[in-house]
């Protein structure tokens, strides 16, 4: 037994010795290779050192030089003087080119009367408001600027009563001073490649202030009309976290100037926190005069349990859930529309956001058309065009007049013939849907009095005492 153990021990020792020698030989060969490499001229392509140096230089340029150059270029282009100059040039474009659109567009009351909207059709689901996306962005598309006072005032004067705000943030310390600090909610203009093309960021609080100052003032002919504000979140921190709620809370605080107009408690019930989203689009529009209606494409219900979940209670003015009347969903999981999610099994959506291509590529058979039209009779539909582009006139006509979607957002930066044709679809600030695809409110149920012959009390039933 001892001999066997000893033999095994000798075998292990031999293996270890051989392994040690192999490592030593490998190290010697590696050292010799390094000596050979270091002795070669690093400027010659046949030298391995040459390619190592080239690789290091490329990495240095890609990860250090280029970001620094971008930062310096943006800091130069995004300086206050340049932003002011471009802003003045674009404002002149609005004042010179869009002046024809500043003429009064008729109000919702006029639209109801002149477009033959019956009393049982008089609800928001049957109207298509002139809708503008990025209302504070003056343009141009590349290297354009935000000017909330000029941009928002202009589109409201054109009759826009539905505004889509793409709420975003940036996460780069290299952005110029014209942008807020990283991870703060703001408005950014991005292209299809997700690159920020604006020289500054749009300010949500300033946007809200201009809406409050102009939308219900004598500057517009729709001052008694409701206004729909779509909070379209492009990016947010991770959902269901405190950072997420804080991000949304900042948006709520930025909306403060609009609080006097927020639709809230009415004789029919409370609309805050999506309390009456099933009824909102179907009530008589007279009940919504001079009111702000807020739609949002992300889940805000976390504010209701924040005290339990995060040991923090948000005041109503800090609570975005309090502001939101209607949650927006997407119809297809694969569709990329910001942070919008698909509805859960227990949800019954009253608003959808989709791409214009969804409707332009629908099969033209009668069954498909009927299904799509039935959908827009019950749900408020918003369609988005590719970033930085407007829908083609034919596509807008199809979406509005054939399928009955309510909001087709326009990007108003240049007064091109195409934009002029699109704006020409809205003689009124609120375009009534074609009569054949409108929702018809059911007649109220009549409660008939029981016949006196039913019982000895003449039909009366007394409560037990």
C-alpha positions as CSV (number, residue, x, y, z in Angstrom):
1,X,0.0,0.0,0.0
2,X,2.8,2.4,0.9
3,X,4.6,1.6,-2.3
4,X,1.5,2.5,-4.3
5,X,1.1,5.8,-2.5
6,X,4.8,6.6,-3.1
7,X,4.5,5.8,-6.8
8,X,1.5,8.0,-7.1
9,X,3.3,10.8,-5.4
10,X,6.3,10.5,-7.7
11,X,3.9,10.6,-10.7
12,X,2.3,13.8,-9.4
13,X,5.7,15.4,-8.9
14,X,6.8,14.5,-12.4
15,X,3.7,16.1,-13.9
16,X,4.2,19.2,-11.8
17,X,7.8,19.4,-12.9
18,X,6.9,19.0,-16.5
19,X,4.2,21.7,-16.2
20,X,6.7,24.1,-14.5
21,X,9.2,23.5,-17.4
22,X,6.5,24.1,-20.0
23,X,5.5,27.5,-18.3
24,X,9.2,28.4,-18.1
25,X,9.8,27.6,-21.8
26,X,6.7,29.5,-22.8
27,X,7.8,32.5,-20.9
28,X,11.2,32.4,-22.4
29,X,9.7,32.3,-25.9
30,X,7.4,35.2,-25.2
31,X,10.3,37.2,-23.9
32,X,12.3,36.5,-27.0
33,X,9.3,37.5,-29.2
34,X,9.0,40.8,-27.3
35,X,12.7,41.4,-27.8
36,X,12.4,40.8,-31.5
37,X,9.3,43.1,-31.8
38,X,11.0,45.9,-29.8
39,X,14.1,45.7,-32.0
40,X,12.1,46.3,-35.2
41,X,11.4,49.7,-36.7
42,X,7.9,50.7,-35.5
43,X,7.4,52.9,-38.6
44,X,7.4,50.0,-41.0
45,X,4.1,48.2,-41.8
46,X,5.7,44.8,-41.5
47,X,6.5,45.5,-37.9
48,X,3.9,44.2,-35.4
49,X,4.6,47.3,-33.2
50,X,3.4,49.5,-36.2
51,X,-0.1,47.9,-36.1
52,X,-0.2,48.0,-32.3
53,X,0.5,51.7,-32.4
54,X,-2.0,52.3,-35.2
55,X,-4.7,50.5,-33.1
56,X,-3.9,52.6,-30.0
57,X,-4.1,55.8,-32.0
58,X,-7.5,54.9,-33.6
59,X,-8.9,54.0,-30.1
60,X,-7.6,57.3,-28.8
61,X,-9.1,59.3,-31.6
62,X,-12.5,57.5,-31.4
63,X,-12.9,57.6,-27.7
64,X,-11.3,60.9,-26.8
65,X,-10.5,63.3,-29.7
66,X,-13.8,63.0,-31.5
67,X,-16.0,63.5,-28.4
68,X,-13.9,66.5,-27.4
69,X,-14.2,68.0,-30.9
70,X,-18.0,67.4,-30.9
71,X,-18.3,69.1,-27.5
72,X,-16.2,72.1,-28.7
73,X,-18.2,72.3,-32.0
74,X,-21.5,72.1,-30.2
75,X,-20.4,74.7,-27.7
76,X,-19.4,77.0,-30.6
77,X,-22.6,76.5,-32.6
78,X,-24.9,76.4,-29.6
79,X,-23.6,79.8,-28.2
80,X,-26.3,82.3,-27.2
81,X,-25.5,84.7,-30.1
82,X,-25.9,82.0,-32.7
83,X,-29.1,80.7,-31.2
84,X,-30.6,84.2,-31.1
85,X,-29.6,84.8,-34.7
86,X,-31.1,81.6,-36.0
87,X,-34.2,82.2,-33.9
88,X,-34.7,85.6,-35.4
89,X,-34.3,84.3,-38.9
90,X,-36.9,81.5,-38.3
91,X,-39.3,83.9,-36.6
92,X,-39.1,86.1,-39.7
93,X,-40.0,83.0,-41.7
94,X,-43.1,82.5,-39.6
95,X,-44.1,86.1,-39.7
96,X,-43.6,86.4,-43.5
97,X,-44.7,83.0,-44.7
98,X,-47.3,81.8,-42.2
99,X,-49.2,85.1,-42.1
100,X,-52.0,83.6,-44.2
101,X,-52.5,81.0,-41.6
102,X,-52.8,83.5,-38.8
103,X,-56.3,84.5,-40.0
104,X,-58.9,83.4,-37.6
105,X,-59.8,79.7,-37.8
106,X,-63.3,79.2,-36.6
107,X,-63.9,77.8,-33.1
108,X,-65.5,74.6,-31.9
109,X,-68.9,76.2,-31.5
110,X,-68.7,77.4,-35.1
111,X,-67.5,74.0,-36.3
112,X,-70.5,72.3,-34.6
113,X,-73.0,74.6,-36.3
114,X,-71.5,74.9,-39.7
115,X,-70.4,71.3,-40.2
116,X,-73.8,70.0,-39.3
117,X,-72.9,68.2,-36.1
118,X,-76.0,66.9,-34.4
119,X,-76.5,67.2,-30.7
120,X,-76.0,63.4,-30.3
121,X,-72.7,63.7,-32.2
122,X,-71.4,66.7,-30.3
123,X,-68.5,65.0,-28.5
124,X,-64.7,65.3,-28.8
125,X,-64.3,61.8,-30.4
126,X,-66.0,63.3,-33.5
127,X,-63.6,66.2,-34.0
128,X,-60.1,66.3,-35.4
129,X,-58.3,69.3,-33.9
130,X,-55.4,71.0,-35.8
131,X,-52.5,69.2,-34.1
132,X,-48.9,70.3,-33.9
133,X,-45.9,68.4,-32.7
134,X,-42.8,70.2,-31.2
135,X,-44.8,73.5,-31.0
136,X,-41.8,75.5,-29.6
137,X,-39.3,74.4,-32.2
138,X,-38.7,77.0,-34.9
139,X,-36.4,75.0,-37.1
140,X,-34.6,74.5,-39.4
141,X,-34.6,70.7,-39.2
142,X,-30.9,70.6,-38.8
143,X,-29.3,72.9,-36.3
144,X,-32.6,74.5,-35.5
145,X,-33.6,76.2,-32.3
146,X,-36.3,76.3,-29.7
147,X,-38.0,79.6,-28.8
148,X,-41.1,78.8,-26.7
149,X,-42.6,82.3,-26.9
150,X,-42.4,82.7,-30.6
151,X,-43.0,79.0,-31.6
152,X,-45.9,78.2,-29.3
153,X,-47.6,81.6,-29.9
154,X,-47.4,81.1,-33.7
155,X,-49.0,77.6,-33.7
156,X,-51.8,78.7,-31.4
157,X,-52.5,81.7,-33.6
158,X,-52.8,79.3,-36.5
159,X,-55.6,77.5,-34.6
160,X,-53.8,74.5,-33.1
161,X,-55.8,73.1,-30.2
162,X,-53.9,69.9,-29.7
163,X,-50.2,70.0,-28.9
164,X,-47.8,67.1,-28.8
165,X,-44.8,67.6,-26.5
166,X,-42.0,64.9,-27.0
167,X,-40.5,64.8,-23.6
168,X,-36.9,63.7,-23.5
169,X,-33.6,63.9,-21.7
170,X,-29.9,63.7,-22.6
171,X,-27.3,61.8,-20.7
172,X,-24.1,63.5,-21.9
173,X,-21.9,65.8,-20.0
174,X,-20.5,67.1,-23.3
175,X,-23.7,69.0,-24.2
176,X,-23.5,72.8,-24.4
177,X,-24.8,75.2,-21.8
178,X,-28.0,75.7,-23.9
179,X,-29.1,72.3,-22.7
180,X,-30.2,71.4,-19.2
181,X,-28.1,69.1,-17.0
182,X,-28.3,65.4,-17.9
183,X,-31.4,63.4,-17.1
184,X,-33.7,66.4,-16.7
185,X,-36.9,66.4,-18.7
186,X,-36.8,68.7,-21.7
187,X,-37.8,68.9,-25.3
188,X,-35.1,67.8,-27.9
189,X,-35.3,67.6,-31.6
190,X,-33.8,64.4,-32.9
191,X,-33.5,62.9,-36.3
192,X,-34.3,59.4,-37.5
193,X,-30.9,58.3,-36.3
194,X,-31.6,59.5,-32.7
195,X,-29.1,62.3,-33.0
196,X,-30.0,65.6,-31.4
197,X,-30.4,68.2,-34.1
198,X,-31.5,71.2,-32.1
199,X,-28.9,73.7,-30.9
200,X,-30.7,74.1,-27.6
201,X,-33.4,72.3,-25.6
202,X,-37.0,73.3,-25.3
203,X,-38.1,74.3,-21.8
204,X,-41.3,72.6,-20.5
205,X,-42.1,75.3,-18.0
206,X,-41.7,78.1,-20.6
207,X,-43.8,76.1,-23.0
208,X,-46.6,75.8,-20.4
209,X,-46.4,79.5,-19.5
210,X,-46.9,80.5,-23.2
211,X,-49.8,78.1,-23.6
212,X,-51.4,79.6,-20.4
213,X,-50.9,83.1,-21.7
214,X,-52.1,82.7,-25.2
215,X,-54.5,79.7,-25.6
216,X,-57.4,81.3,-23.8
217,X,-56.6,84.9,-24.6
218,X,-57.9,87.4,-27.2
219,X,-55.0,86.6,-29.4
220,X,-56.9,83.5,-30.7
221,X,-60.4,83.1,-31.9
222,X,-60.8,79.8,-30.0
223,X,-60.3,81.2,-26.5
224,X,-63.4,79.4,-25.2
225,X,-62.4,76.0,-26.7
226,X,-60.7,73.2,-24.8
227,X,-57.0,72.4,-25.5
228,X,-55.6,68.9,-25.6
229,X,-52.0,68.5,-24.4
230,X,-50.3,65.2,-25.3
231,X,-47.3,64.4,-23.0
232,X,-45.4,62.0,-25.3
233,X,-42.4,60.6,-23.4
234,X,-39.6,59.7,-25.7
235,X,-37.3,58.6,-22.8
236,X,-37.7,58.2,-19.1
237,X,-35.6,56.6,-16.4
238,X,-36.4,53.0,-15.6
239,X,-40.1,52.6,-14.8
240,X,-41.3,51.8,-11.3
241,X,-38.3,53.5,-9.6
242,X,-38.1,56.6,-7.6
243,X,-36.0,58.2,-10.3
244,X,-38.8,57.6,-12.7
245,X,-41.4,59.2,-10.4
246,X,-39.1,62.2,-9.8
247,X,-38.6,62.6,-13.5
248,X,-42.4,62.6,-14.0
249,X,-42.8,64.9,-11.0
250,X,-40.6,67.5,-12.5
251,X,-42.9,67.5,-15.6
252,X,-45.8,68.1,-13.3
253,X,-44.1,71.0,-11.6
254,X,-43.3,72.5,-15.1
255,X,-46.9,72.4,-16.0
256,X,-47.9,74.6,-13.1
257,X,-48.9,77.7,-15.1
258,X,-51.7,75.6,-16.7
259,X,-53.3,74.5,-13.4
260,X,-56.1,77.1,-13.5
261,X,-57.4,75.4,-16.7
262,X,-57.0,71.8,-15.8
263,X,-60.2,69.8,-16.1
264,X,-61.0,68.5,-12.7
265,X,-64.1,68.1,-10.6
266,X,-67.4,68.6,-12.4
267,X,-71.1,67.9,-11.5
268,X,-70.7,64.6,-13.3
269,X,-67.6,63.5,-11.4
270,X,-63.8,64.0,-11.1
271,X,-61.6,63.7,-14.2
272,X,-58.2,63.8,-12.4
273,X,-56.2,60.6,-12.2
274,X,-58.0,59.2,-15.3
275,X,-61.1,59.1,-13.1
276,X,-63.5,59.5,-16.1
277,X,-61.4,58.6,-19.1
278,X,-64.1,56.2,-20.3
279,X,-66.6,59.1,-20.5
280,X,-64.3,62.1,-21.4
281,X,-64.4,61.8,-25.2
282,X,-68.2,61.3,-25.2
283,X,-69.6,64.1,-23.1
284,X,-71.1,67.2,-24.7
285,X,-68.3,69.5,-25.7
286,X,-70.0,72.5,-23.9
287,X,-68.9,70.9,-20.7
288,X,-65.2,71.2,-21.7
289,X,-65.1,74.9,-22.5
290,X,-61.8,76.7,-21.6
291,X,-60.4,73.4,-20.1
292,X,-57.1,71.7,-20.5
293,X,-57.2,68.0,-21.3
294,X,-54.0,66.1,-20.7
295,X,-53.1,62.7,-22.3
296,X,-50.0,60.8,-21.5
297,X,-48.2,57.7,-23.0
298,X,-46.6,56.4,-19.8
299,X,-47.9,54.9,-16.5
300,X,-48.4,57.5,-13.9
301,X,-50.2,55.4,-11.3
302,X,-47.0,54.9,-9.2
303,X,-47.7,58.3,-7.5
304,X,-50.7,56.6,-5.8
305,X,-48.5,54.2,-3.9
306,X,-45.3,56.3,-3.6
307,X,-45.7,56.7,0.2
308,X,-45.8,52.9,0.6
309,X,-43.2,52.1,-2.1
310,X,-40.7,54.9,-1.7
311,X,-41.6,56.5,1.6
312,X,-42.3,59.7,-0.2
313,X,-45.6,61.6,-0.7
314,X,-45.9,63.9,-3.7
315,X,-48.1,67.0,-3.4
316,X,-50.8,67.4,-6.1
317,X,-48.7,70.0,-7.9
318,X,-45.8,67.4,-8.0
319,X,-48.0,64.5,-8.9
320,X,-48.3,63.9,-12.7
321,X,-50.9,61.3,-12.2
322,X,-53.2,64.0,-10.8
323,X,-52.8,65.9,-14.1
324,X,-53.4,63.1,-16.5
325,X,-57.0,62.5,-17.8
326,X,-56.3,59.7,-20.3
327,X,-53.6,57.1,-20.7
328,X,-52.3,56.5,-24.3
329,X,-51.3,53.0,-25.4
330,X,-49.9,51.5,-28.6
331,X,-51.7,48.9,-30.7
332,X,-48.8,46.7,-31.6
333,X,-45.9,45.5,-29.4
334,X,-43.3,46.0,-32.2
335,X,-44.3,49.6,-33.0
336,X,-41.7,52.0,-31.7
337,X,-43.5,55.1,-30.3
338,X,-41.4,56.4,-27.5
339,X,-42.1,54.9,-24.1
340,X,-45.6,53.9,-25.0
341,X,-46.6,50.4,-23.9
342,X,-49.1,47.8,-24.9
343,X,-52.3,47.6,-22.9
344,X,-52.6,45.0,-20.2
345,X,-55.4,42.4,-20.0
346,X,-57.2,44.5,-17.4
347,X,-56.9,47.8,-19.3
348,X,-59.5,49.1,-21.7
349,X,-57.7,51.8,-23.8
350,X,-59.5,55.0,-24.8
351,X,-56.5,56.4,-26.7
352,X,-53.9,55.0,-29.0
353,X,-50.8,56.3,-30.7
354,X,-49.5,54.7,-33.8
355,X,-47.4,55.4,-37.0
356,X,-49.0,56.9,-40.1
357,X,-47.7,53.8,-41.9
358,X,-50.2,51.7,-39.9
359,X,-53.1,53.2,-41.7
360,X,-51.5,53.7,-45.1
361,X,-50.6,50.0,-45.3
362,X,-53.9,48.6,-44.0
363,X,-55.6,46.3,-46.5
364,X,-58.4,48.1,-48.4
365,X,-61.1,45.5,-48.0
366,X,-64.4,46.6,-46.5
367,X,-64.0,44.4,-43.4
368,X,-60.6,45.9,-42.5
369,X,-61.9,49.4,-43.1
370,X,-65.0,48.8,-40.9
371,X,-62.9,47.5,-38.0
372,X,-60.5,50.5,-38.2
373,X,-63.4,53.0,-38.4
374,X,-65.2,51.3,-35.4
375,X,-62.0,51.7,-33.5
376,X,-61.8,55.5,-34.1
377,X,-65.4,55.8,-33.1
378,X,-64.5,54.7,-29.6
379,X,-60.9,55.7,-29.1
380,X,-58.9,58.9,-29.7
381,X,-56.2,58.0,-32.2
382,X,-52.9,59.9,-32.7
383,X,-50.6,59.1,-35.7
384,X,-46.9,60.0,-35.9
385,X,-44.9,60.6,-39.0
386,X,-41.2,59.8,-39.2
387,X,-39.0,62.2,-37.1
388,X,-38.6,65.6,-38.8
389,X,-41.2,64.9,-41.5
390,X,-44.9,65.7,-42.2
391,X,-47.4,63.2,-43.5
392,X,-48.0,63.3,-47.2
393,X,-51.3,65.0,-48.1
394,X,-52.8,61.8,-49.5
395,X,-51.9,59.9,-46.3
396,X,-53.4,62.6,-44.1
397,X,-56.6,62.6,-46.1
398,X,-56.8,58.8,-45.9
399,X,-56.2,58.8,-42.1
400,X,-58.6,61.7,-41.4
401,X,-61.5,61.2,-43.8
402,X,-61.5,57.4,-44.4
403,X,-60.5,56.0,-41.1
404,X,-61.4,58.9,-38.8
405,X,-58.3,59.2,-36.6
406,X,-58.5,62.3,-34.5
407,X,-54.9,63.7,-34.4
408,X,-52.4,63.9,-37.2
409,X,-49.6,66.0,-35.8
410,X,-47.9,68.5,-38.1
411,X,-44.3,69.8,-37.8
412,X,-44.4,73.5,-38.6
413,X,-41.0,74.9,-39.4
414,X,-41.1,75.8,-43.1
415,X,-44.1,77.1,-45.1
416,X,-43.7,74.7,-48.1
417,X,-46.5,74.0,-50.6
418,X,-46.9,70.6,-48.8
419,X,-47.4,72.2,-45.4
420,X,-49.7,74.8,-46.9
421,X,-51.8,72.0,-48.4
422,X,-51.9,70.2,-45.0
423,X,-52.9,73.3,-43.1
424,X,-55.6,73.9,-45.7
425,X,-57.5,70.8,-44.4
426,X,-58.4,72.9,-41.3
427,X,-60.8,75.7,-42.1
428,X,-61.9,75.3,-38.5
429,X,-59.6,74.7,-35.5
430,X,-61.7,71.5,-35.0
431,X,-62.5,69.6,-38.2
432,X,-65.6,67.4,-37.8
433,X,-65.2,63.9,-39.0
434,X,-67.3,62.8,-42.0
435,X,-70.8,62.2,-40.8
436,X,-70.8,58.5,-41.9
437,X,-67.9,57.7,-39.5
438,X,-69.0,59.7,-36.5
439,X,-69.9,58.2,-33.1
440,X,-73.6,58.7,-32.3
441,X,-74.4,59.1,-28.6
442,X,-77.2,56.8,-27.6
443,X,-80.5,58.3,-26.5
444,X,-80.9,58.4,-22.7
445,X,-83.0,55.6,-21.2
446,X,-86.5,56.6,-20.3
447,X,-87.7,55.3,-16.9
448,X,-91.4,54.7,-17.1
449,X,-93.7,55.1,-14.0
450,X,-95.3,51.9,-12.8
451,X,-98.9,51.4,-13.5
452,X,-101.2,52.1,-10.4
453,X,-102.8,48.7,-11.0
454,X,-99.6,46.9,-10.0
455,X,-100.4,46.9,-6.3
456,X,-102.7,48.3,-3.7
457,X,-100.5,51.3,-3.0
458,X,-101.1,52.6,-6.5
459,X,-97.7,51.7,-7.8
460,X,-95.8,53.3,-4.9
461,X,-93.3,51.3,-3.0
462,X,-92.3,52.6,0.4
463,X,-88.9,51.8,2.0
464,X,-89.2,49.7,5.2
465,X,-88.8,51.7,8.4
